[in-house]
Amino acid sequence: MTLKLVLLVVEMNFYDADNSSTSSVISCSASICTSDECSETNQCAYSLHYADNSGTSGYFVSDLFYFDKIMRTSLISKSSTSIIFG
């Protein structure tokens, strides 16, 4: 059995919901929103605090993520899925 090392270089960028044509804000009335926090604009908000006194806060969005799935050595299958994140 021969193992082949494949190095993929992927350029990473910061996500910007305002520049995505497929993003949508998760509203406080959505069944997926279990947060007790709600923004003034009805956005499902989150707030996390860590033991070192740092933290993060924001709101949840849904967006389509597109990716290529490599099957075997050269066959590429294009895929997409909806992901909710904050």
N, C-alpha and C positions, 0 to 999 in steps of 0.2 A: 504494500500500500504506500503510495506516494502522497505526501501532504504538500499543498501549494499555499503559500502565503499571499494573500491579496490585500493590498493597502488601498483603502478608499479615502480620498480627500474630499471632505464636505465643507463648504463655506457656511458658516453660521452667522445669522443676523438676528437682531432683536425683533421680537414680535410686536406689531403695531396694529391693533384692531381697527383703527381708523383707516388704515391703508389696505384693508382686506375687503374684497367685495362679497365674501361669504360669511363674515362674522356676524354674530347677533348676540345681544346682551341677554343674559338669563334674568327674567323678571322675578320679583318676590313672590308672585302668585304661581310660578311654575312648580310642578310637583317635585322636580329635582332639587329645588331650593329648600334646604332645611335650616337655613340661617335665621337667627332672630334679628339680624341686622339688615336694614334696608336703607338704601340711599334716598335722597330727596326725589330722584328721578325713577324710583321703583326698580332699581337694580339690586339683584341678590348680592349682598356684600359679604366679605369675610375679613377676619382680623385674627392673626396668630401672634402669640407672644412666646418667646423662647426663654429658657432658663438663664441665658446670659444677658437678659434684658433687651435684646434686639427683637425685631418683629417685622411683620409685613401685613399689609392690608390692601384691599382693592375690591373688585367685583368680578363675578364669574361671567365668562363669555363662552359661546359655542362657535366653533369654526371647523371648516373642512381642512383636513391635512392630506396633502398629496405626497405619495412616496412610490418609489420603484422597489419591487420585490425581485431579488435576483434568484432565479430558479435554475439550478445547474450552473454550468460555466458561462453561458452567454445569453440565456433566455431571460428577458426582463418583462415582468408583468406590472403594468401601471395600476395602482390602487389608490383609493381615498377612503377616509372615514371621518365621521363627525366626532370631535373631542370637546369636552367641557373642561375648562381650566380657569384658574384665577391667578 
